[in-house]
Amino acid sequence: MVKIKLGRSAVREVKEGTPISKLIPAGQPIIAAKLEGELVGLNTSLTKDAKIEFVLATDPEGLKIHQESLIFVLTMAAKRAFPEARLVVEHSTSKGFYCTLRMERIMEKRDVELLEAEMLGLLADDLPVTMREVDRKEATAICKRNNNTSKLALLEYADKDEYIIHRCGDFADWARGPLVPSTGSLCAFELLHYPPGFILRYPTPESFPELPTFVEQPKLFLIFHHYERWSEALGISDIGHLNRLIREDKGLELVNVAEALHEKAIARIADRIAATTILPRIVLIAGPSSAGKTTFSKRLAVHLRVNGLRPLPLSVDDYFFDRSSTPLDEEEKPDFEGIDAIDLEFFNQQLVLLLEGKRVDRPRFDFERGRRCFDGTTMILKPNEILIVEGIHALNPRLTSAVPKHLKFKIYVSALTQLNYHDQRIVSTSDTRMLRRMLRDYSYRAHTPTRTMKRWAKVRRGEERNVFPYQESADEMFNSALIYELAVMRNRAMKLLRTVRSKGLRSEAERMISLLELVTPMDDGAVPPASILREFIGGSVFR
């Protein structure tokens, strides 16, 4: 017998070898568990005394498990229905994953319907999904049987000796674990034909167990599509091929090409602003945390000067209400992230006066005392000058409600990672940004990796509320991701992640370490001082 403590409940004894699934209370959407802080599948057998915490499908970790499990079943279904095709999960979009079936002909709607029917059949059969660790040799043999060249390329240089293999019926594959205990454990999903591919849709924490309302994101989709085709043209569509180039000492060439792409995109945006029939007087730059907005805005300012304009930065932070007047959030704590923490009426009054060519007293927010003050600094906007406003709320129409639309130019900046680890595993945009933030917080804000990770869920909730609803309103989108950045951040990030000891965060830190172990490290010496990546790793010419 082994003694088990379920959360805060009393200790109970169960027979040794009992799977965790036998302990699940009825009526709860439990998808996995934490065994002494380690994320495990529900098929895990209990072999010693331990504390168990259940993971719900609506938890961030549970959501990832549900998504990975759906991709595993989709891969299995594609192998059955289209054995000669190559399934690629390309990127996230519209609360789902955009996927393609690479084959000799154009994918049709009936192909998507057949694939969905195959998946539904697998769910109805409720087949058990088992997991075990294998060595590199066995993992390679399995990937060869599946004819998955992207996974083979990743295995070739990965700095790991053990790999997790999942088996379901006669199908086995290398996938991140744990997954659901059986195919019937999965809830609602949909394959939506979205030429030239399809979208795998799944429930969100807010909609669970139903699918969320589909909201098309055409601008975001097209920028992902553009960068993916660009990376494929370079022959770097996944981490395995990136590793190969680094091992072949082609890292410097890769850095130069990636940075040139950024420079070209920023120059094009500046040219478009300058060529507008009626010159915009305010450039609004928004994006989620650690997207590189600050460096982007400064590089854009340089290109605007090349076009004969004089950009003037205007900080929204200087228009905060005094701290004593800051509105409260749902936890009755000051909500510094919400747009109502900004004195919108005063901000718009000053914008109107500036656009009329009048001089205004420029405020400065004293963060030590938590209040707005005036030190005699004034500001006036001349005919060849243009305001640069950067912040998470910049695209929210309430921020500049008094300014006519034709005088505003809106830019959305985000690190829309175009790389895959392999064909069925994307590099999460959120993961990339969190690693960027962790490095910057540690170097410049004296924050521990644990503190950064603890705050990340709240940061993400704020983005869902304050940033993402307005991204499609942008006049331009800029992808701040760099195809080589994981290789540069790898060693530093792994060192910081290994300091995370909090039980609630340890499994997430281990997940990210296991992914970074697949990346070949690269020295940061080739990264230019004006690179967006320098904002996070240090050495930026703009700091």
N, C-alpha and C positions, 0 to 999 in steps of 0.2 A: 504494500500500500504506500501511496505518496500523499503528502499533505499539500493541499492547494488553497491559496487565498484568492478569492475572486474580488478584485478591487478592494473596497473597504469592508466587505462582508467577512463573516467569521470563517475560520479555517475549516475545511472539510477534507475527508479522506476519500481517495478514489483508487481503483485498482491500477497498478503500474501497467503502462502501455495504453491506457485509455486515451483516445484522441480528444483534443480540445472541443471538437464539434459536439461531443456528447454532453458538454456542460453548458451549452448555449440556452439561455432562457427563451421561451416562446414569444413570438410577436415583435422581435427586434431585428432591424436590418444589419446584423453583425456579419462582417465579411472577412475579418482576420482577428488576430490577437497579438498582444505584447506579452512575451514570456520573459519575466525579469528585465523588461525594457526593450527586448529584442523583438522586432516584428516577425511573426511567423504565420504560416497558414493554419487553417482550422483542422487539417489532417495531421498536424504534429502530435506525436504521442508523448504522454507525460511519463518521464522516467525518474524524476527526482522532485523533492519539495520545491515549490515555486509560487510566485505571485503572478496572477494572470489579469490583464486588463483587456477588455474587448474593444475592437476597433469597428466603428459603424461605417456603413457605406457612404454616409454623409460627412464623415471626417475627411480632412485633407489626405491622409494616408490611405483611407478606405477608398476614396475617389480614385486615387492612382492605381490601386489594386484592381478596381472594377474596370478601369480603362485598359490596363495591361492585359487583363483576362479577356476582354472583348477582342483586343488585337490578336491574342493567341488563337482564339476561336476563329476569327476572320482569316488568319493565316492558314489554319487547318482547312477551313471551308474552301479557300482559294486553291489549295493544293489538290483537293478532291474535284472541284468543278472545272478548274483551268490548270491542269498539271504542268503545262509548258509556259504559263505566264509568270511574270515577275511582279509580285505584289509589293508596292512601295507606299508606306505611310509617310507622306511628304511634310505636312505641317498642320498646326492647329488652325481652325477657322470656325466662326459662328457656333461656338460651344461644341465643337466636334473635331475630328481629324479628317483632313483632305487626303484621299488615297487615289492611287492609280494602279491599273493592271497593265503592265507593259507586255504587249503581244504584237503579232504581225499585222493586226488590223486595228481600226479605231474601236474603242470600247463603246458599246451601245447600252441603251436603257435596259434591254432584256438581259444583258450580262449582269447588271447590278441586281436585277430581280432574282436571277438564278443564284447569285452569290448570297443574297439575303435569305432565300429559301433554304439553302444548304446550312446556313448558320442557325436558322430557326429549328431545323431538324436536329442539329447537334444539341441545342438547348433542350429540346423535347426529350431526347434520349438520356439526358442527365448523366453523362459519362463522367466517371471520376477522373480528376486531374492530380497526378502525383508529381513529386519533386525530389530530385536527388542531385548531389554534387558529383561531378566527373572531372577527370583531368583534361588537359589541353588536347591530347591525342583523341580521346573519345568525343569531345565536343567538336573537333575538326571533322571526324568521320560522320557525325550526325548532320553537320552543315553541308558536307559534300553530298550526302544522300538527298538533302533538300535542294541542292543546286543553288545555295544562297551565297553568291560570290562576295557580297558585302560583308557578311559575317566571317567568311574565310579571310578576307583582307584584314579585318579587325583582329582576328585571332593570331595572325601572323606576327604582329608586333606588340600585342597586349602584354602588360607587365603583371600577369596573373597566372596562377597554376591551377586554380579550381574554378569551375563554371557550373551554373545552375541549369539543369535540364529538366524540362517539364514533359510529361508523357500523358497522352489522352488517347485511349484506344491504340490504333496502330501508328499514331503520329507522335513524334518527339521533336522538340526544338529547344534551342537556347533562348531563354527569355528571362527578364528580371523577375525575381520572386519576392514574396510568395504570390500565388494566384488564388482564385476561388477553389474550393474543394471539389466542385463538380460543375459541369457546364450548365446544369439546371439552376445553379445558384445565381446566375446572371439575371438581371431584370431588363427593363425596356431598353431597346436600341432601335436604330433605323439606319438603313443604307439609302442615302438620298442621291439620286443621279445628278451630278454637277459637272457637266462636260468641261474638260476632256476626261474627268475622273468621277469620283463620288465622295460623299462625306459620310463618315461613320459618326452617327449622333448618339449621345448617351445622356443620362440624367445628370443634372447639376445638384449640389447640395440643397439649393432652394426649390428645385422642381421634384426631387426624388419622392417616389419611384417613377414618376412620369418624365417624359422628355420635355425640355424647355421649348418655348415658342422659337421657331426658326427665324433668325434675323440675319439677312444677307449682309456681308461686309465686302463689297466688291473692290474698294480701294485697297484694303488690307490684303485681300486675296491676290490681287494683281502684283503687289510689290513682293509678296512671298514668291509668287510664280516667276517673276522677273529674276530675282536673285538665285532661285534654284536652277533656272536654266543657265544663268551665268556660271554658277559653280560647276554644273555638269559639263559645260563647254571647256572649263579648265581641267576637268577630270578629277574634281574633288567634291563629290556629292556625299561623302561619308567620312567618318573619322579614320577608317582603315586606310583610305587613300591619302588623307592628310598625313597620317603617320609615315607612310611610305615616302612622301616628298621630304619630310623632315629628316628621315634616316638617310636620304640621298643628298643631304646638304643643300636642299633647294628652299630652305626656310626664308632666307633673305629675299629671294625672288618673289615668294608668295606674299611676304609682308609688303613689298613694293607695289605689287599688283592690287592688293586689297586696299591699301592706302590711296592709291591712284583712283580707284573706283569711288571712294569717299570724296576725294577732292573734286572729281568730275561732277558728282551729284550735287555737292554744295555750290559749285560754280554755276551749274545749270539753274538751281533755284534762285540764286542771286541775280542771274541774267533775266529770269522770268519776272522777278519783282521790278527790276529796273525798266523793263520793256513794257510794263502795264500801261495802258492808255492814260488812265488817271493814276498817278503814283500813289500807292498805299502809304499812309503816314505811320501806321503801326504794324509791326510784324509780331505776331503772337506765336510763341513756341511752347508746346505742351508735350507731355509724355509721361510714362510711368517712372517709378524710382529707378535710378542707376541706368537710365537710357543714354546718358551722355549729353543731356540738354545744354549744360553749361559750356562744354567745349564746342559743341555744335554752334551755339549762338555766337561765340567769339570767332570761330572760323568763318561763319556766315558774314559777320561784321566786316572781316577783312575783304571778302569778295564784294560786298556792297560798296566799300571804299574804292575798289578797282573800277566799279561802275559809276563812280562820280558822286556817290551818296555818302553822307556822314551819319553813321548809326549812333544813337544815344541809348544806352541801357537804362531801363526803368524797372526797379525792383518792386514787385507786388508786396514783398515782405514789409516794406516801409509803410504800408497802408493797413497793417493789422490794427484791430481795435486794441485798446489797452487791455492787458491781461485780465484785469478785474472784470472786464465787460465781455470776455470771450464766451460764446455760447457753449453749452454742455452737450456731450454726446449721450448715447443710450445708457452708458454706465455712470452718468452724472459727473463725468470728468471733463475738463476743458477740451474742446474739440478744435485743436489748432490746425487740423488737416482740412476741415470743411470750408467751403467758400464763404460761409457766413461769419468766419473769423476775420474776414476782410471788410473794411469800411467801404462798401461798394459805392455808396452815394458820394462820398468825398473823392474816391478814386476817379469816378466818372466826371465829377465836376472839374477836376484838374485836367483830365484828358481833353475835355471840351475847350477849356481855356487855352491849352497848349496848341490845339488844332486851329484856334483862332489867332494864333501868333502872339498871345499874351504871356507875360512873365508870371510864374507862380512860385510860391515859397515851397521848396522841396522838403518833404518830411524825412525823418530818419527814425527808424524804430530801434529803441534802446533795449536789447534783449536781456541785459543784466537787470534793469529796473522794470522791464515788462511794460513799457509805455512809449507812445509816439512823442517825438520832440522835434523842434525846429531850431537849427543852429545858424540861420541867416543865409543858407544856401538857396539860390534861386535857379530857375530853369526856364528856357524859352526854346521853342522849336522853330528853326529857320527853314526857308523853302527847300533847301537841299538836304535837310536832316530828316531822319526817320527813327521812330522809337522802336526799341527791341524789348519786348516784354516776354519773359520766360518764367514758366511755373506750371504746376499741375493743373491749375484752373484756367489756363490761358485760352482754351478753346470753348469754355463754358460761355454762352452768350450773355449771361448775367454780368460777367466781369467787365465787359465793355458795351453795355446795353445802350449807352448814349452816343456811341460812335457809329456813323453810317457804315453799312457792310462794305461798300466799295473802297473805303479807306483802310480796310483791314486785310492783312494777308496771313492766313493761318497755316502753321506747319506742325505736323505730328511727328515726333521722334520716338523710336523704340528700337531695341536690340532684337530684331526679328531674325533669329538664328536660322540660317539656311542649311546647316549641316544635319545629317543623321548620324547616329552611332552606327546603325546598319539599316537595312531596308525597312524593318518594322519597328525601329526605335528612334524617335526624334530626339534631338537635343532641345530640351525645354527652354523656351525663351525666359520663363520665370527663373529657372535654375541659373542661367547665365547671368541674369541681372542680380540675383541674390549673391552669387560669388563675387561679382563686381563690388556690390555694396559691402560685403564682408571685408574685402581687402581695403577699401577706402575707409570704412569705419575704424578698422584696427590701426591704420597708419595715421589718420588725420583727426579722428574724434575720440581716440582712446577707448573705443568700445570693444568688448570681448566678442569673439565669434558667437558665444552663447547668447549674448544680449541681442546681437543682430538677428539671429535665428528666431528668438522669442518674439521680436517685434515684426517679423516678416509677415505673419498671417494678418496682422492688423494693417500693415502697409498694403497688402494685396486687397483687403476688403475696401480700403480707401480708394484704391485704383479702380475697382469695380464700380464704385459710386461716383468718383470725381473725374476720372480720366477716360476710361474706355467708352462710356456712352457718347462721347463727342468726337471720337477719332475719325469717323467717316465724314465729318464736316470740314476736314482740313483741305486746304487748296493744294498742299503738297505733303507727301510722306517721305521721311528720310529713315533709312535702315542703318542704325549705328552699329550693328553687329559686324565683327571682323572674323573672317573665316579661320584665322589662326589663333584667336584670343584664348581659347581653352588651353592650348599648348603652352602659352606664356603664363597663364594663371595657375596651371596645374600644380606645381610643386608648392607654391606659397599657400594655395587654397587647401591642399591636403594637410599641410602642417597645421593650419588653423582649425580645420574640421576635426582633427584628432584631439584637440583640446576640449571638445564638447563632451561633457560628462553627464549632463542632465538627462535623466531617464526618459523624460518626455521628448527630448530632441535627439537622443543618441541614434535611434534607428534612421532618422532622416539624414543625420551626418554620415552614417555608415553607407546609406544609399548613394549619397553624392561621392563619397570616397571610392566606392566600387565602380562608379562610372568614370571618374577621373583616372583611375588605374588603367583604363583602356586607352588613354591618350599619351602619346609620346611627348615628353616635355621639350620646350624650346626656350633658349635664352632670350631675355628681353632687350639685349643690346641693339637689335635691329629695329626696335619700335621707335618711330620718329617722335621727337618731343612735342609735336603738335597733334599727335594721334589722340583720338577719343579714349583709347585704352589707357593713356598716360594719366587721365583723370582719376583712375582707380589704382594703378600700380605705382604711381609716383613719377616724378621727372617731367611733368607737363610744363611747357613754356608759358601756359596761360595761368598757372597757379600763382 
